[in-house]
Amino acid sequence: MVFLKLAVANLRRHGTRSLLTALGIATSVAVLFSILSFNKGFSKGLARELQRTGIHFMVVPSGCPHEVASLVLHGSVIPKFLNTSVMENIVAMKDVDFATPILVTQLPNAEKFRVDLVYGMEMSRLAAVKPYWEFDGKIPSTGNELIVGSEIASHNNLKKGDVLTYSGVSFKVSGILKKTGSQDDAFIYMPVETLQTILKKPSGATAIGVKVKTPETLAKTTDELAEIVPGIQVVTMNQVMSSISNLAASGKVLSLSIAIITILVSAVGVMNSMLMAVFERTQEIGMMRAIGASRADIFRIILKEALILTLFGGLSGIVFAVAGSDIIEKFVRRAMPYIPSGSMVDFDPVLAAASLVFVSEVGIVSGLYPSWKAAKISPIEAIKG
């Protein structure tokens, strides 16, 4: 306890230097904790959104699986069309519960001088495909009705009964989608048959969403379908998750590498700060040795100073990361093409403890050389000075 009080007192004697050193540690730990927390939140959010889709796999034109992942999760416009005639083969399979066409495109809104993302789907399957949706209004019952996402409705002051015009066709807003916190909020939803007519693609679809009767038969069904219908790609929701997770993992590795390098640089700062303190207190340490302090006592005092400094910086970094989580999340959402809905950076005690353990080890390693240097000081030579 005495050594701990001495260590704290010594750090306070050089408050500005200690604070700046701790600030460097805090910054690097804040980055590390944010990256780890974001990655965990990303994985949970991705799994949650895939479970919400209400379908088990997608049938799409042969191409890049990353395009499919974008389509499933935030409606990317893919410049390939699939003929809906393939649905005959799909629904004929005994393990298939239902199949539904999905058509995603962009349509100019001349009145508002903008281009809207439009999602065509079978309204009769809406409850099965999007089971978590809630509306202010009703599901379209005719070809000239549509649903507006909450984000578009909010930005354009749209409400039930309003009229929107696309390609010369007037549509009545039958319902406003209540906020989901996902990319669903940014779409216009209309009957797929109407959208096919506007695009002059009567049998065109971006993808076919399929749900099986029992998930256990999923692998067997997709294998059989790939053999029966040539020129298609079958992508399960797990594959979509894996695809996006791999992309996110690449960014995570780079970010973690930067964070660890930052911590190592901060560790050098801690070592430099402690060495300066040792050189400045050479005579003081010599006097402590002269009145009975052992080399081990000196070693422990200096090592505790380094550990306190890094722990204080680590705790401060975690507090900064949690306090600034909203800012961090907004920045990342702007930088990355896809982020699941929901909070991505939350306080996780396990991650916080792991970050503190890691930074403590860094503090111990950083303090070893200054502690050894201080323990070697000869009391006679120090007093002579």
C-alpha positions as CSV (number, residue, x, y, z in Angstrom):
1,M,0.0,0.0,0.0
2,V,2.9,2.3,0.8
3,F,4.5,1.7,-2.6
4,L,1.2,2.4,-4.3
5,K,0.8,5.7,-2.5
6,L,4.4,6.6,-3.5
7,A,3.7,5.7,-7.1
8,V,0.6,7.9,-7.3
9,A,2.4,10.8,-5.6
10,N,5.3,10.6,-8.1
11,L,2.9,10.6,-11.0
12,R,1.1,13.7,-9.6
13,R,4.4,15.5,-9.3
14,H,4.6,15.6,-13.1
15,G,0.9,16.0,-13.8
16,T,1.1,17.4,-17.3
17,R,3.5,14.8,-18.6
18,S,1.5,12.0,-16.9
19,L,-1.8,13.3,-18.3
20,L,-0.4,13.5,-21.8
21,T,1.0,10.0,-21.7
22,A,-2.3,8.7,-20.3
23,L,-4.1,10.5,-23.1
24,G,-2.1,8.7,-25.7
25,I,-3.0,5.4,-24.1
26,A,-6.7,6.4,-23.8
27,T,-6.9,7.3,-27.5
28,S,-5.4,3.9,-28.6
29,V,-7.6,1.9,-26.2
30,A,-10.7,3.9,-27.3
31,V,-10.0,2.9,-30.9
32,L,-9.3,-0.8,-29.9
33,F,-12.5,-1.0,-27.8
34,S,-14.6,0.6,-30.5
35,I,-13.4,-1.7,-33.2
36,L,-14.0,-4.8,-31.0
37,S,-17.4,-3.6,-29.9
38,F,-18.4,-2.6,-33.5
39,N,-17.4,-6.0,-34.9
40,K,-19.5,-7.8,-32.2
41,G,-22.5,-5.5,-32.8
42,F,-22.1,-5.9,-36.6
43,S,-22.3,-9.7,-36.4
44,K,-25.3,-9.6,-34.1
45,G,-27.1,-7.1,-36.3
46,L,-26.3,-9.0,-39.5
47,A,-27.7,-12.2,-38.0
48,R,-30.8,-10.4,-36.8
49,E,-31.5,-8.8,-40.2
50,L,-31.1,-12.1,-42.0
51,Q,-33.6,-13.8,-39.6
52,R,-36.0,-11.0,-40.4
53,T,-36.1,-11.6,-44.2
54,G,-38.6,-14.5,-43.9
55,I,-37.0,-16.4,-46.7
56,H,-34.3,-19.1,-46.6
57,F,-32.5,-18.6,-49.9
58,M,-32.4,-16.4,-53.0
59,V,-32.3,-17.5,-56.7
60,V,-30.5,-15.0,-58.8
61,P,-28.7,-14.8,-62.2
62,S,-25.2,-16.2,-62.1
63,G,-22.8,-13.6,-60.8
64,C,-21.0,-12.2,-57.8
65,P,-22.3,-13.4,-54.4
66,H,-21.4,-10.0,-53.0
67,E,-24.0,-8.5,-55.3
68,V,-26.5,-10.9,-53.9
69,A,-25.6,-9.9,-50.4
70,S,-26.2,-6.3,-51.2
71,L,-29.5,-7.1,-52.8
72,V,-30.8,-9.1,-49.9
73,L,-29.8,-6.6,-47.2
74,H,-30.1,-3.2,-48.7
75,G,-31.6,-3.5,-52.2
76,S,-28.8,-2.8,-54.5
77,V,-29.8,-2.4,-58.1
78,I,-28.3,-5.3,-60.0
79,P,-28.2,-4.9,-63.9
80,K,-29.3,-8.5,-64.5
81,F,-32.7,-9.9,-64.8
82,L,-34.0,-13.4,-64.0
83,N,-37.0,-14.8,-65.9
84,T,-39.8,-15.6,-63.5
85,S,-40.6,-18.7,-65.4
86,V,-38.0,-20.5,-63.2
87,M,-40.5,-20.2,-60.4
88,E,-42.4,-23.1,-62.0
89,N,-39.5,-25.4,-61.3
90,I,-39.0,-24.0,-57.8
91,V,-42.6,-24.3,-56.6
92,A,-42.8,-27.8,-58.0
93,M,-40.3,-29.0,-55.5
94,K,-41.9,-30.8,-52.6
95,D,-39.9,-29.1,-49.9
96,V,-40.6,-25.5,-51.0
97,D,-43.1,-23.6,-49.0
98,F,-43.4,-20.6,-51.4
99,A,-41.4,-18.6,-54.0
100,T,-41.8,-15.0,-54.7
101,P,-40.3,-12.6,-57.3
102,I,-38.3,-9.5,-56.2
103,L,-37.6,-6.7,-58.6
104,V,-35.4,-3.8,-57.5
105,T,-34.8,-0.7,-59.6
106,Q,-34.6,3.1,-59.6
107,L,-37.4,5.3,-61.0
108,P,-37.2,9.1,-61.6
109,N,-39.7,11.2,-59.6
110,A,-40.1,14.2,-61.9
111,E,-42.3,16.1,-59.4
112,K,-39.6,16.0,-56.7
113,F,-36.6,16.1,-59.0
114,R,-35.1,13.0,-57.5
115,V,-34.6,9.3,-58.2
116,D,-36.3,6.8,-55.9
117,L,-35.3,3.3,-55.0
118,V,-38.3,1.1,-55.8
119,Y,-38.8,-2.5,-54.6
120,G,-41.3,-4.6,-56.4
121,M,-42.8,-7.6,-54.6
122,E,-45.9,-9.7,-54.4
123,M,-48.1,-7.9,-51.8
124,S,-49.8,-11.1,-51.0
125,R,-46.5,-12.5,-49.7
126,L,-45.5,-9.3,-47.8
127,A,-46.4,-10.6,-44.4
128,A,-44.3,-13.8,-45.0
129,V,-41.3,-12.0,-46.5
130,K,-41.2,-9.0,-44.0
131,P,-42.9,-10.4,-40.9
132,Y,-41.6,-7.7,-38.6
133,W,-43.0,-4.8,-40.6
134,E,-45.7,-2.5,-39.2
135,F,-47.8,0.0,-41.2
136,D,-49.7,3.2,-40.8
137,G,-52.3,2.2,-43.3
138,K,-52.8,-1.0,-45.3
139,I,-51.0,-3.3,-47.7
140,P,-51.7,-2.3,-51.4
141,S,-54.7,-4.2,-52.8
142,T,-54.5,-2.8,-56.4
143,G,-51.7,-2.2,-58.9
144,N,-51.9,1.6,-58.4
145,E,-51.2,1.6,-54.7
146,L,-47.8,1.6,-52.9
147,I,-46.1,1.7,-49.6
148,V,-43.6,4.4,-48.7
149,G,-40.6,3.8,-46.3
150,S,-40.6,5.9,-43.2
151,E,-37.4,7.7,-44.2
152,I,-38.8,8.9,-47.5
153,A,-42.1,9.7,-45.9
154,S,-40.4,11.8,-43.3
155,H,-38.1,13.7,-45.7
156,N,-41.0,14.5,-48.1
157,N,-43.9,15.0,-45.7
158,L,-45.8,12.1,-47.3
159,K,-48.9,10.6,-45.7
160,K,-51.6,8.1,-46.5
161,G,-53.7,9.1,-49.5
162,D,-51.0,11.2,-51.2
163,V,-50.2,10.6,-54.9
164,L,-46.8,9.8,-56.4
165,T,-46.1,9.6,-60.1
166,Y,-43.6,7.3,-61.8
167,S,-43.2,7.0,-65.6
168,G,-46.5,8.8,-66.1
169,V,-48.4,6.4,-63.8
170,S,-50.1,7.8,-60.7
171,F,-49.9,5.8,-57.4
172,K,-51.8,6.3,-54.2
173,V,-49.9,5.9,-50.9
174,S,-51.9,3.2,-49.2
175,G,-49.5,2.8,-46.2
176,I,-46.5,4.3,-44.5
177,L,-43.9,1.8,-43.2
178,K,-43.2,2.4,-39.6
179,K,-39.5,3.0,-38.8
180,T,-37.5,-0.2,-38.8
181,G,-34.0,1.3,-38.4
182,S,-32.8,-0.5,-41.5
183,Q,-32.4,0.2,-45.2
184,D,-36.0,-0.8,-45.6
185,D,-37.0,2.7,-44.5
186,A,-35.5,4.2,-47.7
187,F,-37.6,2.4,-50.3
188,I,-40.8,2.7,-52.2
189,Y,-42.7,-0.6,-52.4
190,M,-45.1,-1.4,-55.1
191,P,-46.7,-4.6,-56.6
192,V,-44.1,-6.4,-58.7
193,E,-46.4,-6.8,-61.6
194,T,-46.9,-3.0,-61.9
195,L,-43.1,-2.5,-61.7
196,Q,-42.6,-5.1,-64.4
197,T,-45.0,-3.2,-66.6
198,I,-43.3,0.1,-66.1
199,L,-39.9,-1.4,-66.9
200,K,-41.3,-3.3,-69.8
201,K,-40.0,-6.6,-68.3
202,P,-43.2,-8.6,-67.9
203,S,-41.3,-11.7,-66.7
204,G,-38.3,-9.9,-65.2
205,A,-37.1,-10.2,-61.6
206,T,-33.9,-9.3,-59.8
207,A,-34.2,-12.4,-57.7
208,I,-36.6,-15.1,-56.5
209,G,-37.0,-15.4,-52.7
210,V,-37.7,-18.9,-51.5
211,K,-38.8,-20.3,-48.2
212,V,-38.6,-24.1,-47.5
213,K,-41.1,-26.0,-45.3
214,T,-38.4,-27.3,-43.0
215,P,-34.9,-25.7,-42.7
216,E,-33.4,-29.2,-42.4
217,T,-34.1,-29.8,-46.1
218,L,-32.4,-26.5,-47.2
219,A,-29.1,-28.0,-48.4
220,K,-30.9,-30.8,-50.3
221,T,-33.4,-28.4,-51.9
222,T,-30.7,-25.9,-53.1
223,D,-28.6,-28.7,-54.6
224,E,-31.5,-30.2,-56.5
225,L,-32.5,-26.7,-57.8
226,A,-29.0,-25.9,-59.0
227,E,-29.1,-29.1,-61.1
228,I,-32.6,-28.6,-62.4
229,V,-32.3,-25.0,-63.6
230,P,-29.1,-23.9,-65.4
231,G,-27.8,-20.4,-65.5
232,I,-28.9,-19.5,-61.9
233,Q,-27.1,-19.0,-58.6
234,V,-28.6,-20.2,-55.4
235,V,-27.5,-18.3,-52.3
236,T,-28.7,-19.1,-48.8
237,M,-29.0,-16.5,-46.1
238,N,-26.0,-18.1,-44.2
239,Q,-23.9,-17.6,-47.4
240,V,-25.0,-14.0,-47.5
241,M,-24.0,-13.6,-43.9
242,S,-20.6,-15.2,-44.6
243,S,-20.1,-13.1,-47.6
244,I,-20.6,-9.8,-45.8
245,S,-18.9,-11.0,-42.7
246,N,-15.8,-11.8,-44.7
247,L,-15.8,-8.3,-46.2
248,A,-16.2,-6.8,-42.7
249,A,-13.5,-9.1,-41.3
250,S,-11.0,-7.7,-43.8
251,G,-11.7,-4.2,-42.6
252,K,-11.6,-5.4,-39.0
253,V,-8.1,-6.9,-39.5
254,L,-6.8,-3.6,-40.9
255,S,-8.4,-1.5,-38.2
256,L,-7.1,-3.8,-35.4
257,S,-3.6,-3.6,-36.9
258,I,-3.8,0.2,-36.8
259,A,-5.1,0.1,-33.2
260,I,-2.4,-2.2,-32.0
261,I,0.3,-0.2,-33.7
262,T,-1.2,2.9,-32.0
263,I,-1.0,1.1,-28.6
264,L,2.6,0.1,-29.2
265,V,3.5,3.7,-30.0
266,S,1.7,4.7,-26.8
267,A,3.7,2.1,-24.9
268,V,6.9,3.6,-26.1
269,G,5.5,6.9,-24.8
270,V,5.0,5.3,-21.4
271,M,8.5,3.9,-21.4
272,N,10.0,7.3,-22.4
273,S,7.9,9.1,-19.6
274,M,9.1,6.6,-17.0
275,L,12.7,6.9,-18.1
276,M,12.6,10.6,-17.8
277,A,11.1,10.3,-14.3
278,V,13.9,7.9,-13.3
279,F,16.6,10.2,-14.6
280,E,15.0,13.3,-12.8
281,R,14.8,11.3,-9.6
282,T,18.2,9.7,-9.6
283,Q,19.3,11.4,-6.3
284,E,15.9,10.7,-4.7
285,I,16.1,7.1,-5.6
286,G,19.7,7.0,-4.3
287,M,18.5,8.4,-1.0
288,M,15.7,5.8,-0.8
289,R,18.4,3.1,-1.3
290,A,20.6,4.6,1.3
291,I,17.9,4.6,4.0
292,G,17.0,0.9,3.4
293,A,14.9,0.5,0.3
294,S,16.0,-2.6,-1.7
295,R,16.4,-2.9,-5.4
296,A,13.1,-4.8,-5.5
297,D,11.3,-2.0,-3.7
298,I,12.5,0.6,-6.3
299,F,11.6,-1.8,-9.1
300,R,8.1,-2.3,-7.8
301,I,7.5,1.5,-7.3
302,I,8.5,2.4,-10.9
303,L,6.6,-0.6,-12.3
304,K,3.4,0.4,-10.4
305,E,3.7,3.9,-11.8
306,A,3.7,2.5,-15.3
307,L,0.8,0.2,-14.6
308,I,-1.3,3.0,-13.0
309,L,-0.6,5.2,-15.9
310,T,-1.7,2.7,-18.5
311,L,-4.7,1.5,-16.5
312,F,-5.9,5.1,-16.0
313,G,-5.4,5.7,-19.7
314,G,-7.2,2.5,-20.5
315,L,-10.2,3.3,-18.3
316,S,-10.4,6.8,-19.8
317,G,-10.3,5.4,-23.3
318,I,-13.2,3.0,-22.7
319,V,-15.3,5.9,-21.2
320,F,-14.4,8.0,-24.3
321,A,-15.4,5.2,-26.6
322,V,-18.8,4.6,-25.0
323,A,-19.5,8.4,-24.6
324,G,-18.7,9.0,-28.3
325,S,-20.4,5.8,-29.6
326,D,-23.0,7.8,-31.5
327,I,-20.4,9.9,-33.3
328,I,-18.3,6.8,-34.1
329,E,-21.4,4.9,-35.4
330,K,-22.5,7.8,-37.7
331,F,-19.0,8.1,-39.1
332,V,-18.8,4.4,-39.8
333,R,-22.3,4.2,-41.4
334,R,-21.3,6.9,-43.8
335,A,-18.0,5.3,-44.7
336,M,-19.3,1.7,-45.1
337,P,-21.7,0.6,-47.9
338,Y,-23.8,-1.6,-45.5
339,I,-24.3,-1.6,-41.8
340,P,-27.1,-3.5,-40.0
341,S,-29.7,-1.6,-38.2
342,G,-29.5,-1.1,-34.4
343,S,-26.7,0.1,-32.2
344,M,-23.2,-1.1,-33.2
345,V,-21.1,0.3,-30.4
346,D,-22.4,-0.6,-26.9
347,F,-20.6,-1.1,-23.6
348,D,-19.7,-4.7,-23.3
349,P,-18.1,-5.6,-19.9
350,V,-16.2,-8.6,-21.4
351,L,-14.6,-6.5,-24.1
352,A,-13.9,-3.7,-21.6
353,A,-12.2,-6.2,-19.3
354,A,-10.2,-7.7,-22.2
355,S,-9.1,-4.3,-23.3
356,L,-7.9,-3.4,-19.8
357,V,-6.1,-6.7,-19.4
358,F,-4.3,-6.1,-22.7
359,V,-3.3,-2.5,-21.8
360,S,-2.2,-3.7,-18.4
361,E,0.2,-6.1,-20.0
362,V,1.4,-3.3,-22.3
363,G,2.0,-1.2,-19.2
364,I,4.0,-3.9,-17.4
365,V,6.2,-4.5,-20.4
366,S,6.7,-0.8,-20.9
367,G,7.7,-0.3,-17.3
368,L,10.2,-3.2,-17.1
369,Y,13.2,-1.4,-18.5
370,P,12.7,1.9,-16.6
371,S,12.1,-0.2,-13.4
372,W,15.3,-2.2,-14.0
373,K,17.2,1.0,-14.8
374,A,16.0,2.6,-11.5
375,A,16.8,-0.5,-9.5
376,K,20.4,-0.4,-10.7
377,I,21.1,3.1,-9.4
378,S,23.9,3.0,-6.8
379,P,23.0,5.1,-3.7
380,I,26.6,6.4,-3.3
381,E,27.0,7.5,-6.9
382,A,23.4,9.0,-6.9
383,I,24.1,11.1,-3.8
384,K,27.5,12.2,-5.2
385,G,25.5,13.1,-8.2
